């Protein structure tokens, strides 16, 4: 019973971390702590963690779609809609593969889900790639951390003192802000008839 409660607690915290847009610790540090401290089954922990992370990021994408699009200009909405329309025309394997590769790296995933929400992108290909990538990366990171760091203090210290981690977060936010100003209609040679703003503003 204790194991189940500990797993549920880890997944619940992981979900919350992934709903928050920025400046949250990486989910793998949380899972590594529960793995080290409570000796939870690794694959059960990381598969569930990947699922809770994915659900949290879906909520973040929804926030971007329904609230983020309310604060950007009509022209920005038009450009993001054009990008979403262009991505929707790509071969079905390209988006999940790209997201999978992205999810294996150290770059925060908040930007990709916020961008997907702003572009009103179909989320299933994004979710598939993200979930698979996170299962792999969470399992590897939690296992290696167990071998290298034996305490939660060590995990937190590694994150807090990681200059590259903070730089990644700041750069991602700045890049995301600039992302909405890119003239996608001209770059991709695609024109969205009118705009989807009436639907998104309702």
C-alpha positions as CSV (number, residue, x, y, z in Angstrom):
1,X,0.0,0.0,0.0
2,X,2.8,2.4,0.9
3,X,4.4,1.8,-2.5
4,X,1.2,2.6,-4.3
5,X,0.8,5.8,-2.3
6,X,4.4,6.8,-3.0
7,X,4.0,6.2,-6.7
8,X,0.7,8.2,-6.8
9,X,2.4,11.1,-4.9
10,X,5.4,11.1,-7.3
11,X,3.1,11.1,-10.3
12,X,0.9,13.9,-8.9
13,X,3.8,16.2,-8.2
14,X,5.2,15.4,-11.6
15,X,1.9,16.4,-13.2
16,X,1.9,19.7,-11.4
17,X,5.5,20.4,-12.4
18,X,4.6,19.9,-16.0
19,X,1.5,22.2,-15.9
20,X,3.6,25.2,-14.7
21,X,5.0,27.0,-17.8
22,X,8.6,27.6,-16.6
23,X,11.3,27.5,-13.9
24,X,10.3,24.1,-12.6
25,X,12.9,21.4,-11.8
26,X,13.2,18.6,-14.4
27,X,10.7,15.8,-13.8
28,X,13.5,13.2,-13.8
29,X,15.0,14.8,-10.7
30,X,11.7,14.2,-8.9
31,X,11.5,10.6,-10.1
32,X,15.1,10.0,-9.3
33,X,14.5,11.1,-5.7
34,X,11.5,8.7,-5.3
35,X,13.5,5.9,-6.9
36,X,16.5,6.5,-4.6
37,X,14.7,7.3,-1.4
38,X,11.7,4.9,-1.5
39,X,13.3,2.2,-3.7
40,X,10.3,2.1,-6.0
41,X,10.2,-0.2,-9.1
42,X,12.0,1.8,-11.8
43,X,10.0,1.1,-14.8
44,X,6.6,1.4,-13.1
45,X,7.8,4.8,-11.7
46,X,9.2,6.1,-15.0
47,X,6.4,4.9,-17.2
48,X,3.8,6.4,-14.9
49,X,6.0,9.5,-14.6
50,X,6.1,9.9,-18.4
51,X,2.3,9.5,-18.5
52,X,1.8,12.2,-15.8
53,X,4.3,14.5,-17.5
54,X,2.4,14.1,-20.8
55,X,-0.9,14.9,-19.2
56,X,0.6,17.9,-17.5
57,X,2.1,19.2,-20.8
58,X,-1.3,18.7,-22.5
59,X,-2.9,21.0,-19.9
60,X,-0.1,23.5,-20.6
61,X,-0.8,23.3,-24.3
62,X,-4.5,23.9,-23.6
63,X,-3.6,26.9,-21.4
64,X,-1.5,28.3,-24.3
65,X,-4.3,27.7,-26.8
66,X,-7.2,29.1,-24.8
67,X,-5.4,31.8,-22.8
68,X,-2.1,32.5,-24.6
69,X,-3.9,33.3,-27.8
70,X,-6.0,35.9,-26.0
71,X,-3.0,38.0,-25.3
72,X,-1.2,37.9,-28.6
73,X,-2.2,40.2,-31.6
74,X,-4.5,39.2,-34.5
75,X,-1.5,39.1,-36.8
76,X,0.4,36.7,-34.4
77,X,-2.7,34.5,-34.3
78,X,-2.8,34.4,-38.1
79,X,0.9,33.5,-38.3
80,X,0.6,30.7,-35.7
81,X,-2.4,29.3,-37.5
82,X,-0.4,29.3,-40.7
83,X,2.3,27.3,-38.9
84,X,-0.2,24.9,-37.5
85,X,-1.7,24.3,-40.9
86,X,1.7,23.7,-42.5
87,X,2.7,21.2,-39.8
88,X,-0.6,19.4,-40.2
89,X,0.3,18.7,-43.8
90,X,3.6,17.0,-42.9
91,X,3.9,13.2,-43.1
92,X,2.4,11.5,-40.1
93,X,5.7,10.2,-38.8
94,X,7.7,13.4,-38.8
95,X,6.2,15.2,-35.9
96,X,6.3,12.3,-33.4
97,X,9.8,11.4,-34.4
98,X,11.0,15.1,-34.0
99,X,9.3,15.4,-30.6
100,X,10.8,12.0,-29.5
101,X,14.3,13.1,-30.4
102,X,13.7,16.5,-28.7
103,X,12.4,14.7,-25.5
104,X,15.6,12.7,-25.2
105,X,17.7,15.8,-24.7
106,X,18.1,18.2,-21.8
107,X,16.1,21.1,-23.3
108,X,12.9,21.9,-21.3
109,X,9.8,20.7,-23.1
110,X,7.5,23.5,-22.0
111,X,8.3,25.6,-25.1
112,X,7.3,22.9,-27.6
113,X,3.9,22.4,-25.9
114,X,3.2,26.1,-25.6
115,X,4.0,26.5,-29.3
116,X,1.8,23.6,-30.2
117,X,-1.0,25.1,-28.3
118,X,-0.6,28.5,-29.8
119,X,-0.5,26.9,-33.3
120,X,-3.6,24.8,-32.5
121,X,-1.6,21.8,-33.6
122,X,-3.2,18.3,-33.4
123,X,-1.7,17.0,-30.2
124,X,-1.8,13.2,-30.7
125,X,1.5,13.1,-32.8
126,X,3.2,15.4,-30.2
127,X,1.9,13.3,-27.3
128,X,3.1,10.0,-28.8
129,X,6.6,11.3,-29.5
130,X,6.9,13.0,-26.1
131,X,5.7,10.0,-24.1
132,X,8.1,7.5,-25.7
133,X,11.0,9.9,-25.4
134,X,10.2,10.6,-21.7
135,X,9.9,6.9,-20.9
136,X,13.4,6.4,-22.3
137,X,15.0,9.5,-20.8
138,X,13.4,9.2,-17.3
139,X,14.4,5.6,-17.0
140,X,18.0,6.3,-18.0
141,X,18.4,9.4,-15.9
142,X,16.8,7.9,-12.8
143,X,19.0,4.8,-13.0
144,X,22.2,6.7,-13.7
145,X,21.4,9.2,-10.9
146,X,20.9,6.3,-8.5
147,X,24.5,5.2,-9.3
148,X,26.0,8.7,-9.0
149,X,24.0,10.6,-6.4
150,X,22.8,8.9,-3.2
151,X,20.7,11.7,-1.6
152,X,17.9,14.1,-2.6
153,X,20.2,16.9,-1.5
154,X,22.7,15.9,-4.1
155,X,20.0,15.9,-6.8
156,X,18.7,19.3,-5.8
157,X,22.2,20.7,-5.6
158,X,23.0,19.5,-9.1
159,X,19.9,21.2,-10.5
160,X,20.2,24.5,-8.5
161,X,23.8,24.9,-9.3
162,X,23.4,24.0,-13.0
163,X,24.0,27.2,-14.9
164,X,23.2,25.5,-18.2
165,X,19.8,24.5,-16.8
166,X,18.8,28.1,-15.9
167,X,20.2,29.3,-19.2
168,X,18.1,26.8,-21.1
169,X,15.0,28.0,-19.3
170,X,15.6,31.7,-20.0
171,X,16.6,31.1,-23.6
172,X,13.5,28.9,-24.2
173,X,11.2,31.7,-22.8
174,X,12.9,34.4,-25.0
175,X,12.8,32.2,-28.0
176,X,9.1,31.3,-27.5
177,X,8.2,35.0,-27.2
178,X,10.1,35.7,-30.5
179,X,8.5,32.6,-32.1
180,X,5.1,34.3,-32.3
181,X,6.5,37.2,-34.3
182,X,8.0,35.1,-37.1
183,X,6.1,35.7,-40.4
184,X,5.3,32.1,-41.1
185,X,2.8,32.9,-43.9
186,X,5.7,34.3,-45.9
187,X,8.3,31.8,-44.9
188,X,6.1,28.8,-45.6
189,X,4.2,30.3,-48.5
190,X,0.9,29.4,-47.0
191,X,-2.1,31.6,-46.5
192,X,-4.8,30.9,-43.9
193,X,-8.2,32.1,-45.3
194,X,-9.3,34.8,-42.9
195,X,-8.2,33.8,-39.4
196,X,-9.2,31.4,-36.7
197,X,-9.3,34.1,-34.2
198,X,-13.1,34.2,-34.0
199,X,-13.1,30.6,-32.9
200,X,-10.3,31.1,-30.4
201,X,-11.7,34.2,-29.0
202,X,-15.1,32.8,-28.3
